[in-house]
Amino acid sequence: VLFLGYTVTLMYLFDAIKQLNPANYVISENEYNIVHNNCATYLIGFAKKVGLDYKDPNTATNIENYVGKSIASNDITVGKIRKAYLEENKGIYHKASFYVWNFAVGDEGMTRALVRSYMN
């Protein structure tokens, strides 16, 4: 369970969900990118709508740790993220530095960095 120390009434939550038109967050298959353009845009829009300050350092750290750990637990998703990073950084230097970084921080560190970049 992710606890952020933030509460909203069910009615406020329901209104926020109703106001966010899912059609505005549809990403075509050609535009989808697991690193830069994914379904997190809807969740960030939702956080803004309910007034959750996800940029607050404590809140951001809680989200980053929880979501990063959850994503890292799925080997298929981790593989897709790693592949996307490598496709973006084609040079031998970039690939080598990615592998060193990934070895140092592990899959969870990589996924937390991805979550952090999306919230910034």
N, CA, C and O of each residue as an XYZ file, in Angstrom:
480
protein
N       0.846     -1.179      0.000
C       0.000      0.000      0.000
C       0.889      1.238      0.000
O       1.872      1.317      0.736
N       0.528      2.184     -0.827
C       1.247      3.453     -0.906
C       0.507      4.476     -0.062
O      -0.622      4.845     -0.386
N       1.121      4.935      1.005
C       0.516      5.925      1.880
C       1.233      7.248      1.678
O       2.445      7.348      1.869
N       0.468      8.264      1.288
C       1.073      9.559      0.999
C       0.709     10.615      2.035
O       1.154     11.757      1.930
N      -0.094     10.250      3.036
C      -0.508     11.236      4.026
C      -1.413     12.290      3.429
O      -1.409     13.441      3.866
N      -2.179     11.907      2.445
C      -3.045     12.820      1.720
C      -4.420     12.176      1.635
O      -4.525     10.998      1.293
N      -5.466     12.917      1.935
C      -6.803     12.346      1.875
C      -7.701     13.183      0.975
O      -7.539     14.399      0.866
N      -8.637     12.519      0.342
C      -9.680     13.168     -0.440
C     -10.975     12.411     -0.177
O     -10.960     11.216      0.121
N     -12.090     13.116     -0.288
C     -13.373     12.433     -0.128
C     -13.633     11.609     -1.380
O     -13.078     11.881     -2.444
N     -14.472     10.611     -1.241
C     -14.808      9.783     -2.408
C     -15.470     10.610     -3.497
O     -15.230     10.370     -4.681
N     -16.301     11.584     -3.123
C     -16.959     12.422     -4.122
C     -15.926     13.243     -4.896
O     -16.026     13.364     -6.117
N     -14.943     13.803     -4.206
C     -13.899     14.586     -4.864
C     -13.082     13.700     -5.798
O     -12.732     14.102     -6.908
N     -12.785     12.496     -5.337
C     -12.051     11.531     -6.146
C     -12.852     11.168     -7.389
O     -12.311     11.144     -8.494
N     -14.137     10.887     -7.211
C     -15.017     10.542     -8.330
C     -15.095     11.688     -9.336
O     -15.015     11.459    -10.543
N     -15.252     12.929     -8.841
C     -15.317     14.087     -9.738
C     -14.026     14.257    -10.534
O     -14.061     14.577    -11.722
N     -12.894     14.043     -9.877
C     -11.604     14.170    -10.565
C     -11.486     13.132    -11.677
O     -11.014     13.438    -12.772
N     -11.913     11.912    -11.392
C     -11.852     10.851    -12.406
C     -12.782     11.182    -13.568
O     -12.413     10.987    -14.726
N     -13.984     11.681    -13.275
C     -14.934     12.035    -14.333
C     -14.403     13.151    -15.225
O     -14.616     13.139    -16.437
N     -13.708     14.122    -14.617
C     -13.224     15.274    -15.376
C     -12.043     14.939    -16.275
O     -11.789     15.635    -17.258
N     -11.336     13.898    -15.948
C     -10.203     13.508    -16.791
C     -10.720     12.626    -17.912
O     -11.080     11.470    -17.686
N     -10.756     13.154    -19.087
C     -11.246     12.412    -20.233
C     -10.159     11.443    -20.701
O      -9.118     11.876    -21.196
N     -10.393     10.134    -20.550
C      -9.360      9.168    -20.969
C      -8.948      9.321    -22.433
O      -7.826      8.975    -22.803
N      -9.847      9.835    -23.257
C      -9.515     10.023    -24.677
C      -8.364     11.014    -24.852
O      -7.639     10.953    -25.845
N      -8.193     11.923    -23.895
C      -7.091     12.883    -23.973
C      -5.749     12.245    -23.656
O      -4.700     12.848    -23.884
N      -5.779     11.036    -23.136
C      -4.544     10.371    -22.719
C      -4.233      9.136    -23.562
O      -3.359      8.345    -23.207
N      -4.935      8.970    -24.659
C      -4.686      7.843    -25.544
C      -3.375      8.089    -26.287
O      -3.138      9.171    -26.823
N      -2.546      7.075    -26.303
C      -1.257      7.172    -26.985
C      -1.252      6.120    -28.086
O      -1.414      4.928    -27.821
N      -1.065      6.567    -29.313
C      -1.052      5.608    -30.412
C       0.163      4.692    -30.286
O       1.156      5.035    -29.644
N       0.064      3.552    -30.893
C       1.152      2.580    -30.825
C       2.456      3.151    -31.378
O       3.538      2.829    -30.888
N       2.348      3.996    -32.397
C       3.550      4.594    -32.994
C       4.205      5.624    -32.076
O       5.420      5.817    -32.126
N       3.400      6.291    -31.231
C       3.933      7.329    -30.348
C       4.327      6.788    -28.986
O       5.045      7.455    -28.241
N       3.870      5.591    -28.651
C       4.140      5.035    -27.320
C       5.631      4.772    -27.144
O       6.289      4.207    -28.018
N       6.142      5.192    -26.004
C       7.533      4.959    -25.659
C       7.565      4.695    -24.160
O       7.167      5.555    -23.375
N       8.027      3.539    -23.760
C       7.976      3.149    -22.352
C       8.757      4.088    -21.454
O       8.488      4.152    -20.255
N       9.712      4.815    -21.997
C      10.522      5.715    -21.186
C       9.940      7.131    -21.157
O       9.910      7.749    -20.093
N       9.478      7.661    -22.289
C       9.094      9.073    -22.352
C       7.614      9.347    -22.559
O       7.158     10.437    -22.214
N       6.864      8.441    -23.088
C       5.471      8.715    -23.434
C       4.635      7.469    -23.163
O       4.411      6.652    -24.056
N       4.178      7.335    -21.920
C       3.438      6.130    -21.551
C       2.211      6.472    -20.723
O       1.842      7.641    -20.615
N       1.585      5.475    -20.144
C       0.323      5.661    -19.421
C       0.475      6.478    -18.141
O      -0.541      6.821    -17.535
N       1.656      6.799    -17.710
C       1.840      7.614    -16.512
C       1.285      9.023    -16.700
O       1.012      9.710    -15.715
N       1.114      9.464    -17.940
C       0.571     10.803    -18.162
C      -0.819     10.933    -17.557
O      -1.166     11.995    -17.038
N      -1.618      9.879    -17.613
C      -2.957      9.911    -17.013
C      -2.853     10.040    -15.498
O      -3.570     10.834    -14.890
N      -1.968      9.267    -14.891
C      -1.827      9.297    -13.435
C      -1.300     10.644    -12.941
O      -1.719     11.128    -11.890
N      -0.397     11.239    -13.684
C       0.106     12.555    -13.296
C      -1.001     13.595    -13.448
O      -1.129     14.493    -12.615
N      -1.797     13.479    -14.502
C      -2.956     14.363    -14.661
C      -3.937     14.204    -13.518
O      -4.506     15.183    -13.036
N      -4.135     12.971    -13.087
C      -5.027     12.689    -11.967
C      -4.487     13.302    -10.670
O      -5.240     13.907     -9.906
N      -3.201     13.146    -10.428
C      -2.585     13.715     -9.225
C      -2.759     15.229     -9.205
O      -3.045     15.810     -8.158
N      -2.587     15.867    -10.360
C      -2.770     17.315    -10.436
C      -4.217     17.686    -10.147
O      -4.487     18.657     -9.440
N      -5.145     16.910    -10.698
C      -6.572     17.205    -10.557
C      -7.034     17.134     -9.108
O      -7.841     17.959     -8.680
N      -6.537     16.165     -8.347
C      -6.949     16.050     -6.945
C      -6.082     16.902     -6.029
O      -6.305     16.937     -4.819
N      -5.099     17.587     -6.595
C      -4.275     18.492     -5.803
C      -3.147     17.826     -5.041
O      -2.611     18.406     -4.097
N      -2.778     16.621     -5.434
C      -1.672     15.922     -4.783
C      -0.358     16.555     -5.224
O      -0.050     16.590     -6.415
N       0.396     17.043     -4.286
C       1.673     17.690     -4.593
C       2.745     16.610     -4.742
O       3.510     16.347     -3.814
N       2.788     15.996     -5.911
C       3.745     14.911     -6.137
C       5.170     15.431     -6.294
O       6.108     14.639     -6.391
N       5.342     16.734     -6.320
C       6.695     17.299     -6.382
C       7.262     17.578     -4.985
O       8.448     17.876     -4.845
N       6.415     17.482     -3.953
C       6.904     17.594     -2.584
C       7.948     16.496     -2.382
O       7.688     15.343     -2.727
N       9.119     16.819     -1.832
C      10.199     15.828     -1.740
C       9.804     14.511     -1.052
O      10.173     13.435     -1.523
N       9.066     14.591      0.046
C       8.669     13.352      0.737
C       7.681     12.539     -0.085
O       7.806     11.318     -0.191
N       6.700     13.217     -0.665
C       5.709     12.532     -1.500
C       6.374     11.927     -2.726
O       6.113     10.777     -3.082
N       7.232     12.702     -3.367
C       7.932     12.217     -4.563
C       8.774     10.987     -4.237
O       8.799     10.032     -5.013
N       9.456     11.000     -3.107
C      10.280      9.857     -2.711
C       9.418      8.625     -2.458
O       9.776      7.520     -2.865
N       8.280      8.813     -1.784
C       7.377      7.680     -1.535
C       6.861      7.079     -2.842
O       6.846      5.861     -3.015
N       6.441      7.948     -3.753
C       5.938      7.461     -5.048
C       7.055      6.769     -5.821
O       6.876      5.671     -6.347
N       8.202      7.426     -5.880
C       9.349      6.876     -6.612
C       9.734      5.491     -6.092
O       9.943      4.569     -6.881
N       9.827      5.342     -4.780
C      10.209      4.053     -4.194
C       9.153      2.979     -4.440
O       9.480      1.855     -4.822
N       7.890      3.328     -4.220
C       6.805      2.352     -4.366
C       6.640      1.907     -5.817
O       6.624      0.714     -6.118
N       6.517      2.889     -6.705
C       6.295      2.566     -8.125
C       7.543      1.929     -8.727
O       7.443      0.970     -9.492
N       8.725      2.459     -8.383
C       9.966      1.879     -8.897
C      10.124      0.427     -8.498
O      10.512     -0.409     -9.313
N       9.822      0.123     -7.237
C       9.928     -1.259     -6.762
C       8.896     -2.150     -7.445
O       9.195     -3.288     -7.808
N       7.678     -1.631     -7.620
C       6.622     -2.401     -8.285
C       6.998     -2.722     -9.727
O       6.824     -3.853    -10.181
N       7.511     -1.731    -10.444
C       7.906     -1.946    -11.842
C       9.073     -2.927    -11.909
O       9.098     -3.808    -12.769
N      10.034     -2.776    -11.008
C      11.229     -3.630    -11.018
C      10.897     -5.093    -10.741
O      11.686     -5.977    -11.072
N       9.751     -5.355    -10.143
C       9.383     -6.742     -9.837
C       8.904     -7.505    -11.071
O       8.712     -8.720    -11.016
N       8.711     -6.794    -12.187
C       8.240     -7.437    -13.414
C       9.386     -7.501    -14.420
O       9.774     -6.488    -15.003
N       9.916     -8.693    -14.613
C      11.080     -8.871    -15.498
C      10.812     -8.445    -16.936
O      11.709     -7.932    -17.604
N       9.602     -8.648    -17.415
C       9.274     -8.277    -18.799
C       9.340     -6.755    -18.960
O       9.921     -6.255    -19.923
N       8.747     -6.026    -18.021
C       8.765     -4.567    -18.085
C      10.184     -4.036    -17.941
O      10.576     -3.114    -18.656
N      10.954     -4.607    -17.026
C      12.354     -4.186    -16.852
C      13.119     -4.381    -18.155
O      13.906     -3.519    -18.545
N      12.899     -5.488    -18.822
C      13.560     -5.745    -20.100
C      13.187     -4.724    -21.154
O      14.036     -4.292    -21.934
N      11.905     -4.330    -21.186
C      11.463     -3.321    -22.154
C      12.070     -1.952    -21.855
O      12.445     -1.221    -22.772
N      12.166     -1.608    -20.573
C      12.763     -0.323    -20.198
C      14.242     -0.311    -20.564
O      14.738      0.664    -21.128
N      14.943     -1.389    -20.245
C      16.368     -1.484    -20.568
C      16.568     -1.371    -22.084
O      17.465     -0.665    -22.546
N      15.735     -2.063    -22.846
C      15.826     -2.023    -24.308
C      15.581     -0.602    -24.827
O      16.279     -0.140    -25.729
N      14.584      0.091    -24.253
C      14.284      1.464    -24.689
C      15.443      2.402    -24.383
O      15.797      3.237    -25.214
N      16.038      2.275    -23.201
C      17.200      3.102    -22.871
C      18.339      2.854    -23.862
O      18.976      3.798    -24.329
N      18.590      1.601    -24.176
C      19.693      1.270    -25.089
C      19.411      1.742    -26.509
O      20.331      2.143    -27.222
N      18.147      1.699    -26.925
C      17.797      2.187    -28.263
C      17.990      3.700    -28.364
O      18.333      4.215    -29.429
N      17.771      4.410    -27.258
C      17.968      5.859    -27.249
C      19.434      6.243    -27.285
O      19.803      7.259    -27.874
N      20.254      5.445    -26.667
C      21.680      5.745    -26.531
C      22.484      4.722    -27.318
O      22.923      3.706    -26.780
N      22.664      5.006    -28.583
C      23.241      4.021    -29.491
C      24.762      3.953    -29.472
O      25.338      2.935    -29.859
N      25.409      4.998    -29.037
C      26.873      4.998    -29.060
C      27.469      4.001    -28.083
O      26.859      3.675    -27.064
N      28.650      3.522    -28.395
C      29.315      2.526    -27.550
C      29.581      3.079    -26.152
O      29.459      2.357    -25.162
N      29.943      4.359    -26.072
C      30.189      4.989    -24.774
C      28.905      5.024    -23.948
O      28.915      4.698    -22.761
N      27.796      5.421    -24.585
C      26.520      5.504    -23.881
C      26.054      4.132    -23.395
O      25.555      3.984    -22.279
N      26.230      3.138    -24.261
C      25.823      1.787    -23.868
C      26.667      1.282    -22.703
O      26.147      0.697    -21.753
N      27.975      1.514    -22.786
C      28.858      1.062    -21.714
C      28.521      1.769    -20.407
O      28.474      1.140    -19.350
N      28.289      3.076    -20.478
C      27.968      3.812    -19.250
C      26.613      3.380    -18.704
O      26.423      3.349    -17.488
N      25.662      3.044    -19.586
C      24.370      2.541    -19.114
C      24.541      1.225    -18.368
O      23.978      1.040    -17.289
N      25.320      0.311    -18.944
C      25.507     -0.993    -18.293
C      26.203     -0.841    -16.939
O      25.848     -1.533    -15.984
N      27.181      0.049    -16.847
C      27.858      0.289    -15.572
C      26.870      0.883    -14.567
O      26.801      0.446    -13.418
N      26.104      1.889    -15.017
C      25.102      2.518    -14.148
C      24.065      1.500    -13.700
O      23.740      1.424    -12.515
N      23.543      0.716    -14.643
C      22.519     -0.285    -14.320
C      23.070     -1.338    -13.359
O      22.358     -1.801    -12.468
N      24.322     -1.712    -13.539
C      24.949     -2.669    -12.620
C      25.051     -2.066    -11.219
O      24.826     -2.753    -10.222
N      25.392     -0.779    -11.150
C      25.581     -0.114     -9.857
C      24.264      0.095     -9.114
O      24.199     -0.120     -7.904
N      23.215      0.510     -9.822
C      21.948      0.828     -9.153
C      20.952     -0.320     -9.183
O      20.000     -0.336     -8.403
N      21.163     -1.283    -10.078
C      20.241     -2.406    -10.191
C      18.968     -2.023    -10.926
O      18.759     -0.865    -11.287
N      18.124     -3.023    -11.137
C      16.878     -2.784    -11.868
C      15.955     -1.830    -11.114
O      15.298     -0.985    -11.723
N      15.906     -1.965     -9.795
C      15.045     -1.079     -9.015
C      15.534      0.363     -9.099
O      14.721      1.282     -9.201
N      16.825      0.574     -9.059
C      17.370      1.925     -9.205
C      17.056      2.502    -10.569
O      16.763      3.691    -10.696
N      17.118      1.651    -11.600
C      16.803      2.093    -12.954
C      15.338      2.502    -13.046
O      15.021      3.544    -13.619
N      14.437      1.686    -12.484
C      13.015      2.002    -12.576
C      12.661      3.212    -11.714
O      11.785      3.995    -12.083
N      13.328      3.377    -10.571
C      13.091      4.563     -9.747
C      13.535      5.823    -10.496
O      12.867      6.854    -10.428
N      14.658      5.740    -11.207
C      15.130      6.881    -12.001
C      14.116      7.233    -13.087
O      13.890      8.407    -13.384
N      13.512      6.209    -13.673
C      12.492      6.436    -14.705
C      11.279      7.148    -14.100
O      10.767      8.107    -14.678
N      10.829      6.685    -12.954
C       9.687      7.304    -12.273
C      10.019      8.755    -11.910
O       9.198      9.650    -12.111
N      11.214      8.984    -11.381
C      11.652     10.333    -11.004
C      11.663     11.249    -12.213
O      11.218     12.394    -12.125
N      12.166     10.763    -13.346
C      12.225     11.605    -14.548
C      10.838     11.971    -15.028
O      10.637     13.055    -15.575
N       9.874     11.081    -14.832
C       8.507     11.364    -15.272
C       7.843     12.389    -14.386
O       7.008     13.162    -14.854
N       8.201     12.412    -13.098
C       7.572     13.365    -12.181
C       8.208     14.749    -12.273
O       7.623     15.726    -11.806
N       9.385     14.846    -12.863
C      10.060     16.154    -12.981
C       9.594     16.940    -14.160
O      10.069     18.053    -14.387
